Every structure is written in structure tokens, then in C-alpha cells.
């Protein structure tokens, strides 16, 4: 039991330091690589804390390696547009001039209901009030209203 | 930039640590295999010396398997039971081989 407590403290401190190094962005705002890193880190840290059969080094090494790779990729992405486009993809226009682009909906697996929901969340009633809906790299939908429609926000 | 440098240093350190660890484990296991044919007390002493280092990167069940086999080897040798001694020795060598191959960068280890 004492071992588990010590291992938990060690993993918590290491993970907190690694997450601090990775940055302050929250889930929902993260890029694809950050999301993969966060999912892997939480799983990898949980196992060796409770399983004494797994050596501490086996638990810590993947955490450090994944965090380091993530920080390096984030830095490279910031420096190179090409690599950023390759890893994070491009924003995709789902609605233009109030019309849904079916081809992009199929490609992104976003449903018209999800678009309508996001439009309502942004304070508009109908899709006709909207100029553009963009699916950002983070997975968020950006809703841009038509200028002449007079935004309700 | 500071975080990037820290990340690169950490990654290089980890790769360095893993590589050095693999080489050291390889040397230790080679010596253990070599010593298995010699004096059992020397083998036991060497195993105890290196136990904590090996345990840093080896699963507990493999370590226990080697540890138990070594104790069995000693007791069977003292009681003069040759067949059981050889069987225990083989189990010890298998466990040591598992420790050795566990650190090797080979296809079947990855997949």
C-alpha cells in the first residue's frame, strides 16, 4: 500500500510537470497530436501506479517520451505551415452563403443537425442567417453570420 | 523555445538511458548465463548484486521466476538431486534469457 502511495505521488508530479511543459490549452481546444498525447498519458500513468509488477521506469519512460515528442511536434508545427497542415489538417467550410456543402459534410462526418445545433448555440434561428460555418482543426465549429441579417449577438 | 529544448534534452536522455540500460542488461545476462555452469554461490552473489539494477527495467514475475529457480538450483545441488538441479537451472536460464530478449530491439518484441 505504501508503495502505491509513493508511486502515485511520483506519477502525479511527473505528469503535472509534463502537462505544464505541454502548455495550458484545455480539452476541446487541443489539436490532434495533443489529443492523442493526452489520451495516451492518462492511460499510461494509470497502469503502473496500481500494478507493482510494472517497474517504475517502464511507466515513466513512455510518459516522458510521449510528452517530449508532443512538444517537439508542436514546435515544428509552429515553425512550418506545411507540417502544420499535414498534422492538424485545414479548416473545412461546411456552410457557405447559407447553404450546406454536402461533400464536406460527408468528408468530415458532421451531420446537418450538429450544424443547426451550433447555429442555435451561437444565438441564430435559421441557417439562412448564417454566411459561413467552418470546422476548425480543433474540432470546433465557427459560425459566421451574414452581415445584412443583423446579428442577434 | 525553452520547452522545446527541454523536450529534446528529455528525449535524448531517455533514448540514451534506454540504450545504455539495454547494453548493461545484455552484459549482466551474458555473465549470468556464463556463470550458471560454474560455482552456484558465485552465481547467487552476482545475481543479488545485480538484482536491483535488473528490477528497474524487468517485470516482477520474470525476476521472481529467476529468483525461485536459483534457490531451487542451490537446494537440489546440496541434496544431490542432479535431474531436478538441471531442470531448475534450465528454468533459471529461461528467465535470464527472457530478461535479455526483453531489452532487445527485435521484430517479435515490438509486435
HADDOCK unambig.tbl for C-alpha pairs under 7 A between the chains (distance, minus, plus):
assign (segid A and resid 21 and name CA) (segid B and resid 3 and name CA) 6.01 0.50 0.50
assign (segid A and resid 53 and name CA) (segid B and resid 59 and name CA) 5.42 0.50 0.50
assign (segid A and resid 53 and name CA) (segid B and resid 60 and name CA) 4.68 0.50 0.50
assign (segid A and resid 53 and name CA) (segid B and resid 61 and name CA) 6.77 0.50 0.50
assign (segid A and resid 54 and name CA) (segid B and resid 59 and name CA) 5.44 0.50 0.50
assign (segid A and resid 54 and name CA) (segid B and resid 60 and name CA) 6.89 0.50 0.50
assign (segid A and resid 55 and name CA) (segid B and resid 55 and name CA) 6.88 0.50 0.50
assign (segid A and resid 55 and name CA) (segid B and resid 56 and name CA) 5.68 0.50 0.50
assign (segid A and resid 55 and name CA) (segid B and resid 57 and name CA) 5.83 0.50 0.50
assign (segid A and resid 55 and name CA) (segid B and resid 58 and name CA) 6.41 0.50 0.50
assign (segid A and resid 55 and name CA) (segid B and resid 59 and name CA) 6.15 0.50 0.50
assign (segid A and resid 56 and name CA) (segid B and resid 56 and name CA) 6.90 0.50 0.50
assign (segid A and resid 57 and name CA) (segid B and resid 56 and name CA) 6.12 0.50 0.50
assign (segid A and resid 57 and name CA) (segid B and resid 57 and name CA) 6.16 0.50 0.50
assign (segid A and resid 58 and name CA) (segid B and resid 57 and name CA) 6.40 0.50 0.50
assign (segid A and resid 61 and name CA) (segid B and resid 14 and name CA) 6.83 0.50 0.50
assign (segid A and resid 65 and name CA) (segid B and resid 11 and name CA) 5.84 0.50 0.50
assign (segid A and resid 68 and name CA) (segid B and resid 7 and name CA) 4.40 0.50 0.50
assign (segid A and resid 68 and name CA) (segid B and resid 8 and name CA) 6.57 0.50 0.50
assign (segid A and resid 68 and name CA) (segid B and resid 10 and name CA) 6.65 0.50 0.50
assign (segid A and resid 68 and name CA) (segid B and resid 11 and name CA) 5.85 0.50 0.50
assign (segid A and resid 71 and name CA) (segid B and resid 4 and name CA) 6.03 0.50 0.50
assign (segid A and resid 71 and name CA) (segid B and resid 7 and name CA) 6.25 0.50 0.50
assign (segid A and resid 72 and name CA) (segid B and resid 4 and name CA) 5.79 0.50 0.50
assign (segid A and resid 72 and name CA) (segid B and resid 7 and name CA) 6.58 0.50 0.50
assign (segid A and resid 75 and name CA) (segid B and resid 4 and name CA) 6.51 0.50 0.50
